[in-house]
Amino acid sequence: MRLFSRIITTVLVFFVFTVEISAKQPFITTEKNSDVLVLKEKSVNLSIFTNAGIDAGIMRAVKNLQSDFQKVTGNQPTILNQISGNNTPLIIIGTVGTKSVIDDLIKQKKIDGKALTGKNEKFIIQNISNPFPGVSEAIVIAGSDKRGTIYGIYEVSQQIGVSPWYYMADVPVKVKENIYFRKGIYTDGEPAVKYRGIFLNDEEPSLGGWARATFGGVNSKFYEKVFELILRMKGNYIWPAMWGKAFYDDDALSGPLANEMGIIMGTSHHEPMAQAQEDWHRYIKKNNLPNVWDYSKNAEVLQKFWKSGIERSENWEKLVTVGMRGDGDEAMGEGTNIALLENIVKDQRKIIEQVTGKKAEKTPQVWALYKEVQDYYDKGMRVPDDVILLFCDDNWGNVRKLPDLTKPLHKGGYGIYYHFDYVGGPRNSKWINISPIQRIWEQMNLSYEHKVDQLWVVNVGDLKPMEFPISFFLEMAWNPKQFNSKNLLEYTEKWSAQQFGGKYAKEIARMINLYTKYNRRVTPETLDSKTFSLNNYHEFETVLNDYRALAIDALRLKERIPAEYQDAYYQLVLYPIDACSNLYEMYYAVAKNRELAAKYDLKANYYADRVKECFERNAYLDHKYNNEIAGGKWVNMMDQMKIGYKAWFDGKVNVMPEVTYVYDDNASKEKVFKEKDGYVSIEAENFARMNNSDRIHWEVIPDFGKTKSGVTTFPQSADPKTSENIYLEYDINFESKGEFEVQLLLAPTLNYNHNKGLRYEISFDGGTPQIINFNGHYKGELGRWQSEHIIKSITKHQISQPGKHTLRFRVLEAGIVLEKILIDTGGLKPSYLGAPESNF
């Protein structure tokens, strides 16, 4: 999956030169040649050496590696603490600075200690000669620290063919008779982002129901699987499930397990001091105290409660959330003032010092600027320099605020809390993956280029079925610079190959890329019979056919996928496509039924029946996921309601839309876009001209947005200077003249620049431009453009004569993504996606 650095070592007299080169090829191969070491052959069995008393979390990973080799080869390697001299092939595992075999090898100059000492979460994997008497060669997995060693172990697991999703998505392991190691030194370097993790949230009824059926609860047995998954993807952090759950209290084994395995525990943005919201409710009930979550009225009780949280987790690695929101993830009262909130943080830090006996800054802390808390920050609230400031998106994947790079940066650094899942208005988004990696990359790259590199955490809801974006998010958190606008589909192909092998990887990647794009047009829970226009531009029929064609392709490929991949294919590819396509079929049928019934047309009855069929098919697909796939392993996992919303919150079961029955008492060339039918429609990427500068350039992001692509400027941290003229031009041939309305369809990027807003200039034929600030008014409220994933910015222009004219779009800030241009010359009709592109 990743690009590794391979270091070729050349010995010359007494000096060792290391030349680092980029190597796309993996270090595991099944082909034997003179440049490999044997790991497994028919008559050769592998041994793994670790020192006695090795860290328990590392030993867990070692045993998983042992198990992974058995899955792949059919033979289980032996784990040794002593070497007899004939133990080859051999993998040596350890951590620098722990008085282990790794330190001995460094002293013998067989490993470069400088490559590891003082590094964060780094591993090297290399071959060495004569590590022990009688052992001519071995492979070493060495870590700079505990997690570095664990990541190196799991990197070997991935490369021999064990996906991180082997358990959580039933990705099969391909059996190999022979396995070899390509000689060299391999490393993935240090992570760019310090804390990288996920938030299990909104986890009922699906994930909670599955965990109770499978493990007896959301307990340590459940978290063991989740922690392992995170570590296999080189994550290190989690906010645990919190709907009626208390991580430390529900199972006394969960806290020690996280610390043992190497997972840094946190609590969500509204759960301070290592205490869950549910902990509070249990605490006041147990101690017969009033439920007053108000520091101005109940400070003493809250302090004792918070102290108990720090005491309970004192000896475990954690990132403490500080600050305070209202109980139940609500805003605090309108009378709340900044002085009180700053005093809360001050008192919380005193508690941390009392319990740990250390200065507060020795305990890592984070303050989340979620929803109204950002307003407090904007109005001047500040926290101590060592506390991480956690910026947030708007719950829909649009970053709300980022550091001002022209001003001194907060010394504690910045994080981002992002969403793949959300419970809230206008409707929940809990069921399926709606996050194309194009948008994830664009917003997280925007964040990273604004120095947000301390903490990345993403709300993943039920975990499943967010497998693909979780993989991308954690991969990007390790090294954001590896991705750009042109290699995102390549990543999808590599990920698909990791899960299903190379033969069908490109086709599977194409389908994953398309279904997430379609789901971002409108989230499935928000989709209904009125979303798309039934009559204008054949819009509803077009989007229906898009998904229908994709579902047909997915079903066809199912017949060719080998039997061992069928369970994983259903979970990762077929179900999300087939189920969403079925929703489009159903809502299109609802729309047609209502249209025809209003005309007393008997064909309305056909569509009424289609609605019923689709509703029943939805239940069938969910049942198959829950009860048939992987032998019924995923019971309850697809219990999430997605049909029948009446308000933003969901019900417990799907509700079929109402239908009406009608009864018969008595069935390449130059891009000059042409005005036609009273409008001009232009996809943003089809500009006639662009103007860049030495510092800033335009790029097209393929598959971005609702229709074709997005166009924006890079680098995303650079705002154009007054002297720079960064623009796009579009040529148009008008048949008419008059005052025309121009609609720019822009990605819903928020006013992340401290509410200043993002501005552009627009003009025709070199005339005086209009300067438009399209999002400066945003104050955190939910807007229609957020749920529709678009900002429509409207200006009016006078065209005095028919003929050819040139529209110029010039950006004045970074982060503006243009998707489409619509010009109403008198005949533009309403539609969700905008009129189809005009001819040129």
C-alpha positions, 0 to 999 in steps of 0.5 A, a space after each residue: 500500500 505504501 511507498 517505502 524508502 529502501 536504503 542500499 548499503 555499500 561498504 568501502 574501507 571502514 566507512 558505511 554509506 547509505 543512499 536512500 532511494 524511493 522504492 515502490 516495490 514491496 520488500 516481500 516477494 514470492 520469487 527467488 533470486 540472489 537478492 532475497 532472503 528466504 522467509 518460508 519455503 516448503 521445507 524451511 520454517 521461520 523462527 521469530 526472536 524476541 528478548 524475554 520480558 519484551 513489552 506485552 503490547 509488542 508481544 501481542 503484535 508478535 503473536 499476531 505476526 506468528 498467526 499471520 504467517 500461519 494463515 499465509 503459509 500454513 506453518 506457524 513460526 516458533 517464537 524464541 528467547 534463545 538462539 541455538 545457532 541453527 534457527 534460520 530463517 530468523 526475524 529479530 524483533 525489538 525496540 531501541 533503548 530497552 536493553 534488548 537485542 536491538 541495542 546489542 546490534 547497534 553496538 555491533 554496528 549492524 543497525 544504525 542507531 541514529 536512524 531510531 534513537 530519539 525518533 517518534 513511532 519509527 521502524 526499520 526493517 532490514 537484513 543483517 549478517 551474523 546476528 548470532 553465532 551460527 546464524 549467517 543472516 536474519 531480518 530485523 524489525 526494530 522500533 524507535 519506541 513501542 508503537 514504532 516496533 508494533 508498526 514494523 511488525 504489522 507492516 510485515 503482516 501487510 506485505 505478506 498478504 494480511 489486510 488490516 481488515 482481515 477480521 473487520 471486513 473478512 478480507 481473505 488471506 491468499 496462501 503462499 508456499 514460498 515467501 522471500 525478503 528483498 534485501 535492503 533497509 526499509 522505513 516509513 519514517 516518522 508520522 507527520 501527525 502526532 495523534 491519529 485516530 477514530 471516534 466510534 459514535 452514534 453507534 446504536 443500533 448497529 455497532 452496539 447491537 453487533 458488539 452485544 451479540 458477538 462479545 456480550 457488550 462494548 467491552 474489552 473483547 470488542 475493543 481488542 479487535 478495534 485497537 488491533 485494527 487501528 494499530 495495523 493502519 498505524 493509528 494510535 488514538 481513539 475516542 471510544 463509543 459513548 452512547 450510554 457507554 463508559 469505556 473505563 467503567 463498563 469493563 475494568 479490563 478496557 483501560 489496561 488493555 488500551 495501555 498495553 496494546 499501545 493505544 492512546 485514549 481520549 474522550 470526545 469533544 464534550 467529555 472532559 477529564 477522561 470521563 464519559 458523559 455516561 460516567 457523570 450520570 452513573 456518578 450522581 446516581 451512585 452518590 445521590 447527587 443532583 444532576 447539575 452539569 453547571 460549573 457556576 452552581 456545582 463546581 465542588 461536585 464536578 471537581 470531585 468527579 473530574 478528579 476521579 477520572 484522572 485518578 482512574 486513568 493516571 497510569 495509562 497513556 491518554 490525551 485529556 480533553 479539557 473545557 466544558 460543554 453542556 450535558 449531552 453534547 449541547 451548548 452551555 447556557 446563553 449566560 456562559 462567559 469566557 471568564 468562567 470557561 477559562 477558570 474551568 480549564 484552570 481548575 481542571 489543570 490544577 486537578 491534573 497536577 494534584 493527581 499526577 504530582 507533575 506540572 499540568 503541561 506534562 499531561 497531554 491535553 486538548 481543547 475542542 472548538 466544537 460548534 459554539 465553543 469556537 465562538 468563545 475562541 473567536 471572542 477571545 477565550 484562550 487556554 495555556 500554550 501546551 494545550 492542543 487546539 482542536 478545530 472542527 468541521 461543520 459535521 459535514 466535512 467542511 472545515 470551519 476554522 484554521 490558524 491564521 498563518 500571518 500571526 503567531 501560532 499557538 505553541 501547543 499546536 492544532 488538531 482537527 475533528 472531522 466527520 464521516 458520520 453525523 447525527 443532526 439536522 437536516 437529517 442524520 448521516 449514519 448509514 453508509 459511506 458518503 465521503 469521497 476521498 477527493 473531498 477528504 484529501 482537499 480539506 485535510 490537506 488544507 488543514 495540514 498546510 495551515 499547520 494542523 499536525 498535532 491531532 487528526 480524529 474522525 467520527 466514523 460512526 459504526 466503523 462499518 461500512 466506513 472501511 475505505 475512508 478510514 484507511 485513507 484518513 489514517 494513511 494520510 495522517 501518517 504522511 499527507 505529502 504522499 497525496 495530491 490531486 492526481 494520485 487519489 484514484 491510484 490510492 483507491 486502486 492500491 487499496 482495492 488490490 490489497 483487499 481483492 488482489 490485482 486482477 480486478 483492482 482497477 474495476 473495483 476502485 472505479 466503482 468505489 470512487 463512483 459510489 462515494 461520489 454519487 453519495 456525496 451528491 446527496 446523502 442517502 438519508 436526505 435523498 427523497 422523491 423531491 431531491 432531483 428534478 423529474 422534468 427538467 433536463 431529465 435529471 432524476 432519470 440521469 442520476 438513476 441511470 448512473 447508479 443503476 449502471 454502477 449496480 449492474 457492473 457490481 453485480 456482474 463482477 460478483 459473478 467473477 470474483 473468487 468464492 473466498 472474496 465474496 464476503 468481503 466484496 459484499 461488504 466493501 463494494 456490492 452492498 453499498 452500491 446495490 443498496 444505494 442504487 435501490 434507494 434511487 430506484 425507489 424514490 424515482 418510482 415514488 416521484 413517478 407515481 405521484 406525477 402520474 397519479 395526479 394525472 389519473 394515469 394508470 401507469 402510476 400503479 406500476 410505479 407504486 408496485 416498484 416502490 414496494 418492491 424496492 422497499 422489500 429489496 432494501 430489507 432483503 439486502 440488510 438481512 443478507 448483510 446481517 444474517 448471511 454474509 460470513 456465516 451471520 457474523 455481522 448480525 445487527 450491523 445494518 439495522 440503521 434506519 435510512 428510509 422514512 425520516 420525518 425530522 432530523 432524528 431517526 426512528 427505529 425502523 424504515 418506513 415505506 414512502 406513501 404511494 397512490 394507486 389509480 383505479 379505472 372503473 371502465 396502462 474537441 474543438 474551441 471551447 465557446 459555449 453556446 446559449 440554448 433554451 435560455 441558459 448556458 451551463 459550463 463545467 468548471 474544468 472546461 475553461 478557455 484560459 487560465 492564469 497562474 503565477 510563479 507562486 500559485 497555480 490552478 489544478 483540476 481535482 477529478 471526480 470532485 463534487 456533484 458532477 464532473 470535477 472541481 478547480 482550485 488553487 494550490 498551494 492551499 496555504 497561499 492567498 493571492 497577492 494584489 499583484 498576482 492575477 489568478 483567474 480562469 476565463 470562459 468564452 460564451 456565444 450569447 444569442 440574446 442580450 440583457 441582464 443575465 444572472 450568473 450562478 457559480 456552484 462552489 464547494 461548501 468551503 467555510 470561512 475558515 480564515 477567522 470568519 473573514 470569508 472567501 472572496 472572488 472577482 467576476 466580470 465580463 469582457 474586461 469590465 469592472 469586476 464584482 467582488 463577492 464574499 460568498 461565505 463571510 456571513 457564516 456563524 456556525 448555523 446549519 445552512 441549506 448549502 451544507 446539506 446539499 454540499 454546494 454553495 450557490 453564489 449569484 451575481 447579475 451582469 449586463 450583456 449589451 449585444 449578442 455574440 462572443 463574450 468572455 467571463 473571468 473568474 478571479 480568486 482572492 483567497 485560497 480554498 475556493 473550489 469552483 464546480 460549475 457555472 450556470 448563466 440564466 438568459 431567461 430559460 434556466 429551470 430549477 434542478 439539484 445538479 444544475 443544467 447539463 453542460 451546454 454545447 461548444 
